[in-house]
Amino acid sequence: MILPNPKDAVHRAWLYRILAAFADDSFLMTMLHFKGGTCAAMRELIDRFSVDLDFDLMDPEQAKPVQKHMEKIFSQLGLEIKDQSKIAPQYFLKYPNKPGERNTVQIDVAFPPLKSNRYENVHLIEIDRLMPCQSIPTMFANKLATPLERFKKSHSIAGRDLYDIHAFFLKGFSFDEAVIFEKTGLGVTAFMKKLKKFIVQHVAQIHIDHDLNVLLPVQQFQRIRGNLKNETLMFLSQFYS
C-alpha cells in the first residue's frame, strides 16, 4: 500500500498487525470478509493510502462472538478501545505514537451483507496471509454506490470515493450489476445518470483536495486533482447515450 507520508508508516504497520491477527483467527476468517479502501490498496487495485479496516459480517447472529474475538485480539496487541458502537462491531482503537501524528484505527463491520456480494480468497502479500475478500466486480459495484450512500447517511462527501471509482474504470474492471440493483433498486443506465448528476451538483474541487492531499504523494495528487471529476463523469457517461 502506498505511503505518501513517512509519518504514516506507524499507522500502516498497525493496520497490518491487526489484519494478520484477524487472519490467524479461524473463527474470524469464517465470519469477516475484507473489503473497502485498505483491501483494494493491498490488492493493488487502487494506488492511494487508506487508513481504516472494513469488513462484511457473514452471519449477523454471530456479531457478539465476533466482537469477543476481536476484543481479545485488541487486548493482546495492546490496543486501547477509544470508542465503539453499541449496535455493531465498530471500533476506534488507539495505539501509541508521537504527539500530533495519527494514533487511531477505525474498524467497521457491516451486516447483513448483500445477497449479490461475491467473495474470493486472496493472498495479501504485505501480511503473507490468505483472507476472504470481496471480489473485484463486487467491490467496484459497492464503490460506485458509495458516494450516494455516504451523502444520504451523513450528508458528507469524500474525494477518495471519486478517486477509487476513477481508478477502477482506468484499470478496465467490470462491476456487478446485481450489486448495484440490490443496493439502489436501479438498473445500470438509471444509476449512472443519478450518480453523474450527484457528482455534478455536489462534488466540488475542495472536496477532492481536502480528502486526497493526505492520501497521495504530492506529485501524484497534483497530476490528478484537476482532472479527476471530469474524467469520472466521462466514464459514467459511456453507459447511456
N, C-alpha and C positions, 0 to 999 in steps of 0.2 A: 504494500500500500504506500502511495506517495507520501512524502513528508515535506511539506512546504516550509516548515519552521523547525530547526533543530530542537527547540524547546519542547516540541510536541512528541519527541521520542519517548519520554516517560509515559505519556498518555497511551501511545501506541503499544508500548510494552505491557501496560495493564490490560488493554483490550485483548491482547494475545494470551496473556496469562489466564484471564477469566475464561476465554474460549477453550483453551487447552484443558482446563479443569472440567468444564462442561462436557467436552468431548470424551473425557476419561470416565465419565459417569454414565454407565449403560442405561440407567433409567431415564435420565435427562435426554439421552440421544434417541429414545423411543418417543419422547413427548415433545421435545423442542426441535423445530426445523428452522434453520438460519435463513435470514432474509435481510433486505434493506441495503443501505449505502455501504456499510462496512463489509457485508457479504460480497456485494458487487465489486468493491475495490480490491478485496483479497483475491477475487477470481479474475482480476484484471479486465473487468467489463467496463469499468469507468476508471479515469485516471485523476482522482482527487482524494484528498484526505477525508476521513469520516470519523466521527467521534463517539457514536453510540452503537449499541448492540440491539438488534431487533430479531424477534423470533415469532413463529406461529406455534401455538399450543394445540397439539393434535387431538387431545381428549380433554375438553373443558372440565370434566368431572375429576380430573387429576390435578387441578390447579393447586390445591393445598399441599399434596405430597411434593409437587414440583417446587413450590415455594420453600418447603423444608430442605430439599436437596440443595437448592440454590443458596439458601441462607447458611447452610453448613459449609459450603464452599467459600462463601464470603468470609466467614469466620476463620477458616483455615488459611486463607490468603491474607488475613489481617486487614480486611476492608471494613470501613465503618458505614453502616446504613444511615445515610444522612436524611433520607426521606423515602417513603414508599406509599403506594396506593393501598387503600383498604378493600378495593374490589377486584384488583387484578395483580398479577406478578409484575409490578413496575417498581423499579428501584433507582435511587440516586445514591451512588456509592462514592465515598471519599477515600482517596489514597494519599499518602504523604508526598509532598512536593514543595518546591521553593515558593515563597510568598509571591503572589501576583501571577503565577503560572497555573495552567489547568490542574485541577485536582479532583475532578468529579466525572464518573462514568454513569451514563444513563442506560438502563436496560429496560426494554419494553417487550412484553409478551402479549400478543393479540390472540383472541379466541372469540368465537369458533372460527377456524379457517374456512375460506371459501371452498365449496364443493368442487369447483373447477380448478383450484390450485393444483399444480403438479410439482413433484419434488424429485431430486436426484442426489445420489451420494457423490460428494466432491472432495478430492484431496486438497486441503488448504496447505500450501507449501510453507507459509510462514510459521505455522504451528505443527506441521508434519502430522496432521490428523485427518481422518475421514469424517465428514459431517454431512448430514442430510440438509440440503439447501433447496430453496425454490428453484425450479428450472428457469432457464433464461426467458422463454416466452411468458411464463407466469410472472416473473419479476418485471419484465418490460411492461406488461399489461397493468400490473399494480402501480408501477411508477407513472404511467400515463394518467391514471386516475388520481394520483396523489395531490396535485395542485388544487383540484376541485374539492377533494376531501378535507385537506388542510384548511382551506378557506371557510368551508362550511362548519368545521368543528371549532376553529379558534379564530377565525377571521384574520388569519395571518398568511403571509406569502414568503416562500423560501426560494432564493435564486438557485439553490442546488437542485431543486426539483426540475427546473428547466434544463439545467446542465446535464443531469442524468438522462432525461428524455432525449436530448440532442445527441449525447454520446451513444446511446443505444441505436438511434437512427443512423449515425455515422458508421457504425460497425455493421450495419445491414442486418441486424437481428430482427426476427419476426416476433409478434406478440400474439397472445392467446385471446382470440375474440370472445370466447366463452367467459373468460375472467372479466372482461370489460362489461359484457352484458349482465353478468351476475352482480357486479358492483354498482352499475348505473342504470340498468334496465334499458340501455340504448344500444342500437346497432352501431357498427364502426363509423358509418358516414355521419350519423347524427351526433355521435360522441365527439368525433374530431371537430365538427363545426362548433360544438359547445365549448370544447377546450380552447380552440383558437380564439373564439370570441372572448373567453375569460382572460386569456393572456393579453390580448389587445387592450382590453378595458382596464385590467387590474395590475399587470406586471410592469413596473417601471424600472428604469435603469438603477435607481437607488436600491431596489430590492436585490438586483443581481450583484451590484458592487458590495453591498453590506455583507452579504452572505458568503460570496465566493472569494473575497480577498484574503480570508484566513484559511481557505481550504485548498488553494492553488499556489504554486510558485509564482513570483511576481511577473516574470515574462509570460508565462502561460496565461495568467489572469489578464494581462494587458492585451494579449492576442485575441482572446475570445470575448471579452466583456462587451465590446461594441457590436458584435455580430450575432451573439447568442440568441436574442429574441427573434430577429428577422429570419434567421436560418431555421429555428424551430418552427416558426409559423409556416415556412416553405415546406418543411417535411410534413406537417399536418395537412396542408392543402392538397397534397397528392392523392388523398383518399376521397376527394369529391371534386366535381367539376364546377 
